[in-house]
């Protein structure tokens, strides 16, 4: 990164809130999106090709990252790339994947699960096989850290999207969360389901509803564990976009959940994904959907503590990571967020990256919390 880039950043502050009668910014905000030295284009969009909806996976060596995405908005799977240097350079793996993978539809998501015998496997689940009305949650799987892949039978779970997050439970099992509309379609009312695997991803329990909210549409759940390890927190997109995002909590490893409630203003967005920092704080990236936000529809990150999340307090600050040039402003997000050993946060998304005829690209941006803390301190 250039040493003087921090000096050129645009600072947006919570003083903007005075311009709004109701909802509005209640924490400091600033802009890193113009610092192109931070950006890595993983897959460039063209006039014909729309690159959409990536997820990422950081391997245990803390430098190898996999990225998977689909072609067109909610379209066919097929692309995959691997980075061996923490996301600075990428190699496409499309030709090494099973031919049937290109028939999997809508927002493929990649995970690493370890079975009870200690064998680790990589899984990529998608929403549907073939047409969107086909069997739900087909997958491909690798038993050699992504060198080779094979196609696996669908789980046959109707869904809008496949697992948007998976968390390991204290007994070693894994809990997966996803959302469903009537007959599996993307129509209201949306509900969040969970299911559990005890064998590292091969079989899953009968899904059960864990979040349904009258007048609202909870979806795209992201689940993570509290700092003390004794609570699960789930952030959810609220798809009416008339208010804030939603959150719920479990203190019994997902057996029961609290009634969903509103998040803070700053956490309002679509498809949250995050990492915990060494100092205990959390960084979540998502598509901004906060009412009256000056960065609404752009790719942003929120920084704050677990207590901020749970208590609904504003948090430390927000960062605009990438600007969306899409005509339909909300068409970005669906991120992967990884934390490297040197403190670099690698946030990956799909976005209309520039003006012009080129469609969406898969792009990552990089920053360290020390840099953003420094910007905040300099603004005081």
HELIX and SHEET records of a PDB file:
HELIX    1   1 UNK A    5  UNK A    8  5                                   4    
HELIX    2   2 UNK A   14  UNK A   19  5                                   6    
HELIX    3   3 UNK A   36  UNK A   38  5                                   3    
HELIX    4   4 UNK A   94  UNK A   96  5                                   3    
HELIX    5   5 UNK A   99  UNK A  103  5                                   5    
HELIX    6   6 UNK A  182  UNK A  184  5                                   3    
HELIX    7   7 UNK A  265  UNK A  267  5                                   3    
HELIX    8   8 UNK A  306  UNK A  311  1                                   6    
HELIX    9   9 UNK A  369  UNK A  379  1                                  11    
SHEET    1   A 6 UNK A  11  UNK A  12  0                                        
SHEET    2   A 6 UNK A  28  UNK A  31 -1                                        
SHEET    3   A 6 UNK A 317  UNK A 322  1                                        
SHEET    4   A 6 UNK A 299  UNK A 304 -1                                        
SHEET    5   A 6 UNK A 282  UNK A 288 -1                                        
SHEET    6   A 6 UNK A 269  UNK A 276 -1                                        
SHEET    1   B 4 UNK A  39  UNK A  43  0                                        
SHEET    2   B 4 UNK A 361  UNK A 368 -1                                        
SHEET    3   B 4 UNK A 344  UNK A 351 -1                                        
SHEET    4   B 4 UNK A 333  UNK A 339 -1                                        
SHEET    1   C 4 UNK A  51  UNK A  58  0                                        
SHEET    2   C 4 UNK A  65  UNK A  71 -1                                        
SHEET    3   C 4 UNK A  80  UNK A  83 -1                                        
SHEET    4   C 4 UNK A  91  UNK A  92 -1                                        
SHEET    1   D 2 UNK A 104  UNK A 105  0                                        
SHEET    2   D 2 UNK A 128  UNK A 129 -1                                        
SHEET    1   E 4 UNK A 109  UNK A 114  0                                        
SHEET    2   E 4 UNK A 120  UNK A 125 -1                                        
SHEET    3   E 4 UNK A 139  UNK A 142 -1                                        
SHEET    4   E 4 UNK A 150  UNK A 152 -1                                        
SHEET    1   F 4 UNK A 165  UNK A 168  0                                        
SHEET    2   F 4 UNK A 174  UNK A 180 -1                                        
SHEET    3   F 4 UNK A 191  UNK A 197 -1                                        
SHEET    4   F 4 UNK A 208  UNK A 211 -1                                        
SHEET    1   G 4 UNK A 218  UNK A 225  0                                        
SHEET    2   G 4 UNK A 232  UNK A 238 -1                                        
SHEET    3   G 4 UNK A 246  UNK A 250 -1                                        
SHEET    4   G 4 UNK A 261  UNK A 262 -1                                        
END                                                                             
